[in-house]
């Protein structure tokens, strides 16, 4: 009992460690700007960034909702497509050998190159932004899920086949549940990429969103507003990541009947 209590205390300290590091960086940042007499357009202080967050809160909220909508729609579609293709690649070796190299090639093309092409092909509306988010988020979901399916317990798989289960039944009842941790690893990676993909797509052209708000702040040398925009992007990315983590814990706990 004492051992478990100590483990819980250590986990609590581990959770506080990154918070302490962030606070230390913010204090160091504030001191450098104050003592170094650095112009605000080069490096604003954390206090100025907080002030920009408050002053631009209504405008930031409008752009945040636009980016969040693009990210969530694109992320959701990427998850569905990634799970479908992950199952197909995990179930069929010829399918995996045919598509896996193509998926890798798509990841070698810079998104910043595809974004203007999509704008030319599909306009400056909602569709090209969703496509960018899907491309960014699809690969980690599909590949990690497929790898988890391939590395599942083959002994249990063979046991079910000996008991009369068909290949798909054994795959569905053994391999898919065992691949869930791998799937959620990919989902968490994709979750952090979703906001980034939406922001990059907005750089090319958009009426609203944190990406276009960022370009406007840079062009007008409002560096504190730019940092405020980046802060919101970080918070959104962490929020989606945490949501996936919470869902993962609930599903894993239900899987192993842990209360």
N, C-alpha and C positions, 0 to 999 in steps of 0.2 A: 504493500500500500504506500509506504514511504517513497519507494522508488518511482511509482507512477505520479505521486504528487510532485516530486522533484523534476520529473520529465515535463509536467505541465508548467511548472515555474520556468524551466529553461526555454520552453516554447514561447511563453509570454515575453521573456527577455529578448528572444530572437525577433519577435514581432516588433518590439520597441527599438531595436537596433537601427533599422533603416530610417525610422522616424528621427532618431537622434542624429544620424548622419545628415539627413536633409536639413534639419534645424541648424546644425553646425555650418553647413555650406551656405545657408541663407545669411547667417550672422557674419561669416567671413566675406560674403559678397557685399553686404551692407557696409562693412568696415572699409573694404577696398574702394568702393565708390565714394564714400565720405572722405576718407583720408587722402585718396589719390586725386581728388578733384577732377573726376572723369566726367566729360559732358554727357548729359542724359541721352542725347541722340546716338551716342556710341554704346553706352551701357547704363541703363537706368537702374536705380536701386530697387530692392524688393518692395520697399514702401511705395515707391512710385508705381510699380506694377500693380500693387493692391489698389492704389488710388485709381489707376486706369480701369481695373476690373469694376470698381464701383461706379465710376463716371460713365462707362460704356456698357453697363449691365443690360439695358434694354436692347441695344443693338446687338450685343454679343449673344443674348438669348435668342433673338430672331435667327441669327446665322448658325447658332448651335443646333437649333431644332432642324434646320435644313440639312446640315451635315449629318446629324444623328439619324434622320430619316433615310438618307442615302446609304449610310453605313449599315443600318439594321436590315434594310431590305436586301441589299447586296450580300451581307453576311448570311442571312437566312437562306437565300437561294444557293449560295456557295456551300452551305452545310448540307442541304438536300442533295445537290449534285455531287458533292464530294463523297457522301455516304453511299450513293448509288454506284458511282464508279469505283469506290473503294471496295464494295462488296463484289462487284464484277471482277476486279483485278485479283481479289483474294480468292475468289471461287474458281476462276478460269485462268490457267497459266498462259494459254495462247493470247487471251485478251490482255493480260498483264504485259506480255512481251511485245504486243503490238502498240499499246497505248503509253506505257511507262516512259519510253524515250521521248515521245511527243510531248508529254507533260513536262519533262525536264527541259526540253527546248523552249517551251513557252516561258519558263522561268528565267531564261538567259536574256530575254528581250526586255530592256528597261521600260518600266511603266511610263516614265516621262516621255518616251518615244511613242508609245501606243495611245496615250491620252489625246494628243492633237489629231492623230489619225482617226480615232473614234469620233472626235468632234467634227471632223470633215465628213465622215461617213454617216453619222447619226444625228448631227446637229449639236446644239448646246443645251439640250433639255435634260431630262431625268435619265433617259436610257443609257447614254455613254458613261455616266457616272456610276450607274449600277454595274455595268459591264466591267469597269475598272476594278471595283470592289470585289466582284466575283472572281476575276482573274487573280487578284492578290490573295484571296482567302481560300480559293478552291484547292490549290496544290497541297498545303499542309494537312488539310482535312482528308483528302483522298489518299495521299501517300501514307500517312501515319496509320490510318484505319486499315489499309491494305496490308501494311507490314505487320500490324497486330493480328490480322486474320491468318497470315501465313505462318507466324511464329506461335500459334495457339498449340495447346497440348494435343499432340498427335495420338498419344496413347488412349486418351479418353475418346477421341474421334474413332479410333479403330474398335474400341470396346462397344460403342453404340452400333457400329456397322455389324459386328459379330452378333449383337442382340437383335439384328433385323432392321435397324434403321437405315433409311435410304441416305444417299450422300447429302442431299439438301437438308434433310432433317438433322443429320449430325452437324452439318455446317451451321444451321440456325440455332441449335440448342447448345452447342459447345463453343464453336469458334467465335461467333458474334458476341456472346456475353464475355468471353475471355479477352476479346479485343477492345472492350469498352475503355480501359485505361489509356490505351494507345489513341483511341479516337478522341478522348477528351484532351490529351496532350496536343493533338492537332487543332482542336477547337480553341484552345487557349492561345495558341500561336496566332491562329486566324483572327481571333477577337482583337488582339493588339494591332493587327494589320488593317482592320476594317476602317477605322477612323482615318488612318494614314492614307489608305487608298481613296477614300472620299475626298480628302483634302487635296491630294495630288490631282485628281480629276477636275477639281474646281479651279486650279491654277490656270488651266487652259482657257476656261470661259464659263462663267456662271453669273446668275443674277443675285444669288445669296449663298451663304455657306462660309465656314471658317477659312477655307482656302482663299476665296476671293477677298474676304475681309483682311486676310494676312497680306495679300499682294497690295491692297490699298494702303495698309499701314506702312509697308516698306517703301512704297513710292512717295509717301508724304513724310518719311523719316520720323514717324511716331513710334519710336522703338519701344516705349513702355506699353503701348497698345499691342504691339507685335508680341511682346513677352506675355501679355495677358491672354492673347489668342492661343499661344503655345501652351500656357497653363491649362486652359479649357480643354485643349486637345488631349493633354496628358490625363486629365481627370476623366474624360469620356472613355479613353482607352482602358484605363484602370477599372472603370465602372463596368464595362462590358466583360472584361477579363474576370472580375469578381463574380458577376452574374453566372458566367459559365462554370466557375469554380464551385459556386453554391449548388448549381444543378448537378454537377459531377458528384459532390458529396452525398446528395440525396439519393441519386440513382445507385451509387456504390453501396451505400448503407442499406438500401432496400434489397439490392442483389444478394448481400450476405446476411440479411435479416439482423442487422446490428441496430440496437436501440440505445 
